[in-house]
Amino acid sequence: MELTIYSALALSAPFEMLLKQWQSLQPDHRLAIRWHPSTLIEQEIRQGAKAEAIIATVETVDRLIEDRFLNAHSRVEVVDSPIGIAVKSGAPKPDISSREHLVASLLAARSVAWSEAGASGHWFSQLIKQLNIDEHLRARGTVIPAGFTAEQLINGKADIAVQQISELLMVPGIDIVGPLPPGTQQPISLSAALLQEAAYPEEAAAFLAWLKTPSVTQVFNQFGMLRRD
C-alpha cells in the first residue's frame, strides 16, 4: 500500500531520517511524499490532486478545511519552524544578533536570496518592507520562485540565504548563521489533515498520529523545530 502525502518543503530535511523510522514500523505502508511550498499544495488540492493527507501551513489547512477539501476532525498540529540565515561554508558569518544588526548585514550583502512561493519568503517580503529596505534588497536580490534558497549560495548568485532553517539544511556546503532575531522572527506553523476523499483514511490517520510521537518530535527538534500542541 502506498500513502500519498503532500508536505511543505520545511519537513524534507527531518524526513530523510524519519522515512526509515516509519518504514521500520509500517513496512507495508510506503510513503510517497510530494514536496511543495504550501501555496502550491493548496493549488494542487483545489485542482483535484489525489492524496491521503497534507502537511502545510496553518493558514493553508484552515482554508482547505473551510472549503471542505480536508477532514476537520482529523487535524493535528505538527511543528513551529523558525526562519534563519545561511552563508556558504567557510564564509564570514554576518551579525544578526539584533534587529538593527540584521538590517545592517542585509544591506551590506552583495545579494540576498529568498523564495516568494514559500511561507518564509512571504514573511521576509513583508519584513523588509517593514524595515524600509525592500527597494535596496530587491535591486540586487536573488528572488527565486520556489525551491531551496541556499542553492544560490553554492552557485555564487547570493552570499546570504533566507529560509526556514530546516530547508536551508537541505543544501550541503552551507553554514547556518542562526535564526532571525527577536522582532523579526515569524516561525512557520505547520498542521496536517486527511483529505475528505482519502482512499486509506485509517492508515493515513495512523501516519498523522505517528507525527506526534516522542521519537518523531526528537528528530524535529534536531532541526530547530518545536512541537505544536
N, C-alpha and C positions, 0 to 999 in steps of 0.2 A: 504494500500500500504506500502511495506517495501523497504527502500532505503539502499542498502548495501554500506558501506563506509570503505575503508581500511585507517587506520590512524596510524601515528607514535605514539609510546608509550608516547612521551612527553606531548600529549594533554589529556591523560587519566584522570589526576587529575582535570583539569578545567572542563572536560566534565561530571564529576559527578554532577556538578551544571548546566551545560549548557543543558544536556539532558532534564531536567524538563522544562527549558525555551522553548526549541524547541517544545516539545510535547504540551505545552500550546498554542503555536502559530499555530502549524500544527498537530492537533490531528489525522488526517487521514494519515499522512506520518510518519510512525515509522522508526527510525534509527536503523540499525543493523551494529554496528561498529566492525570491526575486528582490534584488536590492535596488531601491529607488529613493529619491527625495520624497518627502511626504506629499508635496504638491503633485508629483507625477503618480503616486499611488492613488490619490483621490481621483485624479483624471482617469486612470485605468479602471478603477472600480465603477465609476459612473458610466463608463463606456461598455460595461458588461464583462470585464475580466473575471474569469473563474478562479476561485481560491477558497481556502478554508478559513483563513484569518488574515488580519493585517496588524502590524505594529507600526504606529505612526504618531505624529504629534497629537497632543490632547485636543487641539482645535480641529484637526482633521477628523479624528474619531468622533468628536462631538457632532460635526456636520453630517457625517455619514450615518450616525445613529439617528439623528433628527430626520433625515430623509429616508430612513428605513432600509439602508443598504446593509447595516450591521445590526447584530442582535444586542440590544442594550443590556440584557441580563447576563451576557457572557463577558462583559467588560472587566478588564483588570488593569490596574496601574502598574507600570513597569519601572522606569527609571527617570531621574533628572540627570541630564547630560550637559556639563559645562562647556562653554566656548573657550578656546585657547588660541595661543600664538605659537608658531613654529618657525624655525630657520633651518637652513641647510646644515648638515652635520659639520661641526668644526667652526662654523661662522660665529662671530661675536653675538652674544645674546643681548637684545635691547632691553632697556629698563622699562618694565611695565608694572612697577610696584604700586603705582597710584594712577588716578585718572589723568593728572597733569603729565606724569612721565609717559603714560601710554600715548597721549596726543603728540608729545614731542618726538617719540620714537616712530610713530606712524608717519609724521611729516618729514622725518629725516630719511626714511626709507626710499630707495630708488624706485621700488614698485611694491605695492601690497596686493596680494591675491585673495579674492573671496568669490564665493559662488552665490548667485542671486536666486537659484532654484531651491536651495535648501533652507531649512528653518534658521540656521545660524547666519546665513547670508542675508536673509530678510532682516534679522535683528541688527546685523552690522551695518546694513544700508541705512537703517533708521538711526543707529547710534552716531554715525559720522555726520549725519545732518544735525543731530542734537549738539554735537561737539563743534559744529561750524567748520568742519574740514572736508566736507563732501566734495566740493569743487576741486580742492587741491589733490585729493586722493584719486578721484576719477580721471583727472587729467593725465595721470601716469600709472593708474591702477591696472591690474590684470584681473578682469572680471570674467569668470567662466560660467557657462550656462548650467552646468551640473558636473558632478564628479569630485575628485579629491584635489583640493587646492594646493596641497603640499607638493604635488607633481610639478607645479610651476616653480618651485624652488630648485628641483632637480634639473629641469630644462633651462634654468637660468633666466626665466622671464620675470621672476619676482624674488625679493630677498626676505619678505615676511609673508606668511600664510596665515589666514584666519579661518577657523572652522571648529566644529566640536572636536575636543581632544581625541576622542575615540576614532574619529575619521582621519585626523592628522596622522595618527599612529599606523594607519594602513599603508603608508608610504615609507619604504626603507630609505635610509640615508638622510634623515632629518632629526633635529633635536627639538623637543618641546621646551619652550621658554617658560610657559606656565599658563594658568587661566587668566582671563580678563580680570582686572582688579575691581574692587567694590565700587559701585556707582556706574559701572559699565557692563557688568556681567548679567546675562539673562540665560540661565540654564534652559535647555530644551527639554520639555517634559513629554515623555512617551507613554502611550496607553496601547492596549491591544483589545481586539474583539473578534468574534466569529462573524463571518458573512451570514446573512439570512438564509442563503441558499447553499450553505456548506454541504458538500457531499458526505463528509465524515465528521459530523459535529461532535460525537463523543470523543473520538481520537484527537481532534483539534482542541477540544476543551481540556484534555489531559496535557496537551502541549502548553496551553496558557497557564494551567496550574503549575506546571514544572518551572515556568519563568519566575515564580515566586518562592522557589525552594532555596534554602541556605547555600547550597553548592553553586547555584546559578548567581545568586546575589554576590557571593565571594568573587566570582570572575568579573562581574560588572564593576565591583569596587576596584579591581586591579586597573581598570581603565578610567578611573576617576568618576564613575557613575554612582549615584546614590539611589537606593531603592525608594520607590514611591508607595505609600500605603493609602 
